[in-house]
Amino acid sequence: MSESLARVVGANCRRIRTGLGMTQDDLARYTRYLGLRWTASKVGDFEAGRYAPTFATLLIVLLALNLGAEDSPDEGGDTFPGGVTLADLLAGNGLISLTDALDVPGGQLADACRGERLTLTGPGPRGQVRDGKYSLSLRRPGPPRPDEIQAAAKGLAKLAKDMQPFIDGVAGVLQRSGLTERRLAKQLGMSDTDLATASFLEWKSTFSEERDRRAGPDANQQKRGRISRELRAELGKEHGR
Protein backbone atom coordinates (compact mmCIF):
# COMPACT_ATOMS: atom_id res chain seq x y z
CA MET A 1 0.00 0.00 0.00
CA SER A 2 1.49 3.34 -1.01
CA GLU A 3 0.84 6.92 0.07
CA SER A 4 0.71 10.03 -2.06
CA LEU A 5 3.70 12.34 -2.12
CA ALA A 6 1.50 15.13 -0.74
CA ARG A 7 0.56 13.10 2.35
CA VAL A 8 4.14 12.02 3.03
CA VAL A 9 5.54 15.52 2.65
CA GLY A 10 2.73 16.98 4.74
CA ALA A 11 3.21 14.49 7.58
CA ASN A 12 6.96 15.11 7.57
CA CYS A 13 6.39 18.86 7.62
CA ARG A 14 4.13 18.52 10.67
CA ARG A 15 6.68 16.27 12.42
CA ILE A 16 9.55 18.65 11.71
CA ARG A 17 7.55 21.75 12.62
CA THR A 18 6.44 20.40 15.98
CA GLY A 19 9.95 19.10 16.65
CA LEU A 20 11.22 22.64 16.21
CA GLY A 21 8.56 24.02 18.53
CA MET A 22 6.86 25.97 15.75
CA THR A 23 3.12 26.53 15.45
CA GLN A 24 1.22 26.53 12.17
CA ASP A 25 0.99 30.31 12.53
CA ASP A 26 4.78 30.47 12.83
CA LEU A 27 5.33 28.44 9.67
CA ALA A 28 2.75 30.47 7.76
CA ARG A 29 4.51 33.66 8.79
CA TYR A 30 7.88 32.44 7.53
CA THR A 31 6.38 31.33 4.21
CA ARG A 32 4.91 34.82 3.80
CA TYR A 33 8.41 36.24 4.19
CA LEU A 34 9.29 34.17 1.13
CA GLY A 35 6.33 35.22 -0.98
CA LEU A 36 3.63 32.59 -0.29
CA ARG A 37 0.33 33.99 0.97
CA TRP A 38 -0.20 31.18 3.46
CA THR A 39 -2.25 31.24 6.62
CA ALA A 40 -2.27 28.70 9.44
CA SER A 41 -5.24 27.06 7.71
CA LYS A 42 -3.21 26.66 4.52
CA VAL A 43 -0.39 25.07 6.52
CA GLY A 44 -2.96 22.67 7.97
CA ASP A 45 -4.12 21.69 4.48
CA PHE A 46 -0.52 21.16 3.39
CA GLU A 47 0.30 19.00 6.41
CA ALA A 48 -2.86 16.93 5.93
CA GLY A 49 -1.89 16.13 2.33
CA ARG A 50 -4.78 18.12 0.88
CA TYR A 51 -2.42 20.36 -1.06
CA ALA A 52 -0.38 18.93 -3.95
CA PRO A 53 2.95 20.76 -3.68
CA THR A 54 5.07 21.93 -6.58
CA PHE A 55 8.83 21.65 -6.30
CA ALA A 56 9.01 25.41 -5.74
CA THR A 57 6.56 25.10 -2.84
CA LEU A 58 8.66 22.32 -1.28
CA LEU A 59 11.71 24.58 -1.42
CA ILE A 60 9.80 27.49 0.16
CA VAL A 61 8.54 25.24 2.97
CA LEU A 62 12.07 23.91 3.46
CA LEU A 63 13.46 27.45 3.69
CA ALA A 64 10.68 28.46 6.08
CA LEU A 65 11.40 25.52 8.40
CA ASN A 66 15.09 26.40 8.43
CA LEU A 67 14.29 30.04 9.18
CA GLY A 68 12.21 28.83 12.11
CA ALA A 69 15.04 26.58 13.26
CA GLU A 70 17.50 29.47 13.12
CA ASP A 71 15.17 31.68 15.15
CA SER A 72 14.53 29.04 17.82
CA PRO A 73 16.46 29.43 21.10
CA ASP A 74 18.62 26.36 20.45
CA GLU A 75 18.76 26.81 16.63
CA GLY A 76 17.06 23.52 15.91
CA GLY A 77 18.32 21.75 18.99
CA ASP A 78 19.33 18.13 18.87
CA THR A 79 16.57 17.17 16.43
CA PHE A 80 18.02 18.89 13.35
CA PRO A 81 21.53 20.02 14.32
CA GLY A 82 22.54 20.42 10.68
CA GLY A 83 19.30 22.05 9.59
CA VAL A 84 16.28 20.60 7.78
CA THR A 85 16.99 19.07 4.37
CA LEU A 86 14.83 18.15 1.41
CA ALA A 87 15.49 14.52 2.29
CA ASP A 88 13.83 15.12 5.68
CA LEU A 89 10.67 16.32 3.94
CA LEU A 90 10.54 13.34 1.57
CA ALA A 91 11.60 10.55 3.92
CA GLY A 92 9.23 7.68 4.61
CA ASN A 93 9.23 4.05 5.68
CA GLY A 94 6.69 2.88 3.11
CA LEU A 95 6.09 3.32 -0.59
CA ILE A 96 5.40 6.71 -2.09
CA SER A 97 3.20 6.85 -5.17
CA LEU A 98 4.61 9.12 -7.87
CA THR A 99 2.23 8.02 -10.64
CA ASP A 100 -0.43 5.37 -11.12
CA ALA A 101 2.30 3.08 -12.44
CA LEU A 102 5.22 3.92 -10.16
CA ASP A 103 5.85 3.53 -6.43
CA VAL A 104 9.13 4.54 -4.78
CA PRO A 105 10.36 3.44 -1.32
CA GLY A 106 10.45 6.55 0.82
CA GLY A 107 13.95 5.89 2.08
CA GLN A 108 15.28 5.61 -1.45
CA LEU A 109 13.55 8.82 -2.50
CA ALA A 110 15.19 10.58 0.45
CA ASP A 111 18.55 9.10 -0.56
CA ALA A 112 18.05 10.48 -4.06
CA CYS A 113 17.71 13.93 -2.49
CA ARG A 114 21.11 13.37 -0.86
CA GLY A 115 22.72 12.91 -4.25
CA GLU A 116 22.27 9.23 -5.00
CA ARG A 117 21.15 8.21 -8.45
CA LEU A 118 17.59 6.95 -8.82
CA THR A 119 17.26 4.27 -11.52
CA LEU A 120 14.93 1.49 -12.60
CA THR A 121 16.59 -1.88 -12.09
CA GLY A 122 15.60 -5.53 -11.98
CA PRO A 123 14.39 -7.97 -14.67
CA GLY A 124 14.00 -6.29 -18.02
CA PRO A 125 14.91 -2.77 -19.10
CA ARG A 126 12.27 -1.07 -16.96
CA GLY A 127 12.88 -2.67 -13.62
CA GLN A 128 10.85 -5.09 -11.55
CA VAL A 129 7.06 -5.09 -11.53
CA ARG A 130 5.38 -5.48 -8.13
CA ASP A 131 1.61 -5.49 -7.81
CA GLY A 132 1.30 -4.01 -11.27
CA LYS A 133 3.75 -1.19 -10.53
CA TYR A 134 7.44 -0.70 -11.10
CA SER A 135 9.75 -0.65 -8.09
CA LEU A 136 12.97 1.31 -7.91
CA SER A 137 16.48 0.89 -6.60
CA LEU A 138 19.50 3.16 -6.40
CA ARG A 139 23.04 3.12 -7.63
CA ARG A 140 25.57 5.31 -5.88
CA PRO A 141 27.26 7.71 -8.29
CA GLY A 142 30.79 9.02 -8.14
CA PRO A 143 31.63 12.52 -6.90
CA PRO A 144 29.80 15.43 -8.55
CA ARG A 145 31.20 16.50 -11.89
CA PRO A 146 32.58 20.05 -12.27
CA ASP A 147 29.70 20.96 -14.58
CA GLU A 148 27.19 19.74 -11.98
CA ILE A 149 28.86 21.83 -9.27
CA GLN A 150 28.87 24.84 -11.57
CA ALA A 151 25.19 24.37 -12.43
CA ALA A 152 24.28 24.13 -8.74
CA ALA A 153 26.27 27.29 -7.97
CA LYS A 154 24.53 29.16 -10.79
CA GLY A 155 21.15 28.00 -9.49
CA LEU A 156 21.90 29.27 -5.98
CA ALA A 157 23.17 32.57 -7.36
CA LYS A 158 19.98 32.98 -9.41
CA LEU A 159 17.83 32.20 -6.37
CA ALA A 160 19.67 34.83 -4.33
CA LYS A 161 19.31 37.36 -7.16
CA ASP A 162 15.59 36.63 -7.54
CA MET A 163 15.01 37.05 -3.80
CA GLN A 164 16.95 40.32 -3.51
CA PRO A 165 14.14 42.66 -4.72
CA PHE A 166 11.80 41.15 -2.13
CA ILE A 167 14.39 41.48 0.66
CA ASP A 168 15.19 45.07 -0.34
CA GLY A 169 11.49 45.92 -0.57
CA VAL A 170 10.73 44.68 2.95
CA ALA A 171 13.81 46.47 4.29
CA GLY A 172 12.65 49.71 2.66
CA VAL A 173 9.15 49.44 4.13
CA LEU A 174 10.62 48.69 7.56
CA GLN A 175 12.92 51.71 7.32
CA ARG A 176 10.05 54.04 6.39
CA SER A 177 7.74 52.71 9.11
CA GLY A 178 6.95 55.05 11.98
CA LEU A 179 4.90 55.32 15.16
CA THR A 180 1.66 54.34 13.38
CA GLU A 181 3.19 51.09 12.17
CA ARG A 182 4.74 50.29 15.55
CA ARG A 183 1.40 50.78 17.29
CA LEU A 184 -0.41 48.72 14.66
CA ALA A 185 2.09 45.88 14.92
CA LYS A 186 1.58 45.80 18.69
CA GLN A 187 -2.22 45.77 18.30
CA LEU A 188 -2.04 42.91 15.79
CA GLY A 189 0.44 40.89 17.85
CA MET A 190 3.05 41.13 15.09
CA SER A 191 6.68 42.16 15.11
CA ASP A 192 7.70 45.26 13.17
CA THR A 193 9.35 42.98 10.59
CA ASP A 194 6.19 40.88 10.26
CA LEU A 195 4.10 43.98 9.59
CA ALA A 196 6.64 45.34 7.10
CA THR A 197 6.63 42.01 5.25
CA ALA A 198 2.83 41.86 5.16
CA SER A 199 2.61 45.49 4.02
CA PHE A 200 5.12 44.95 1.23
CA LEU A 201 3.28 41.84 0.04
CA GLU A 202 -0.04 43.68 0.04
CA TRP A 203 0.80 47.21 -1.11
CA LYS A 204 4.56 47.55 -1.69
CA SER A 205 4.40 50.40 0.85
CA THR A 206 3.96 51.11 4.55
CA PHE A 207 0.53 51.12 6.19
CA SER A 208 0.64 54.93 6.52
CA GLU A 209 1.70 55.45 2.91
CA GLU A 210 -1.12 53.27 1.60
CA ARG A 211 -3.65 54.94 3.91
CA ASP A 212 -2.64 58.42 2.74
CA ARG A 213 -2.60 57.36 -0.90
CA ARG A 214 -6.15 56.00 -0.75
CA ALA A 215 -7.53 58.79 1.40
CA GLY A 216 -6.07 61.59 -0.70
CA PRO A 217 -4.37 64.82 0.42
CA ASP A 218 -7.56 66.58 1.57
CA ALA A 219 -9.04 63.70 3.59
CA ASN A 220 -10.53 64.46 6.99
CA GLN A 221 -9.94 62.38 10.12
CA GLN A 222 -13.14 60.37 9.59
CA LYS A 223 -12.10 59.26 6.10
CA ARG A 224 -8.58 58.41 7.22
CA GLY A 225 -10.04 56.31 10.02
CA ARG A 226 -12.31 54.45 7.62
CA ILE A 227 -9.42 53.74 5.25
CA SER A 228 -7.30 52.53 8.17
CA ARG A 229 -10.00 50.03 9.15
CA GLU A 230 -10.20 48.79 5.56
CA LEU A 231 -6.44 48.28 5.42
CA ARG A 232 -6.44 46.41 8.72
CA ALA A 233 -9.19 44.16 7.37
CA GLU A 234 -7.08 43.46 4.28
CA LEU A 235 -4.14 42.46 6.44
CA GLY A 236 -6.38 40.21 8.52
CA LYS A 237 -7.85 38.52 5.46
CA GLU A 238 -4.56 37.77 3.74
CA HIS A 239 -2.36 37.10 6.75
CA GLY A 240 -4.64 35.48 9.30
CA ARG A 241 -4.89 38.43 11.67
Buried (B, 14 or more C-beta within 10 A) or exposed (E): EBBEBBBBBBBBBBBBBEBBBBEBBBBBBBBBBBBBBBBBEBBBBBBEBEBEBEEEBBBBBBBBBBBBBEEBEEEBEEBBEEEBBBBBBBBBEEBBBBEEEBBBBBBBBBBBBEEBEBEBBBEEEEBBEEEEBBBBBBEEEEEEEEEEEEEEEEEEEEEEEEEEEBEEBBEBBBEBBEEEBEEBBEEBEBEBBBBBBBBBBBBEBBBBBBBBEBBEEEBEEEBBEBBBEEBBEBBEEBBBB
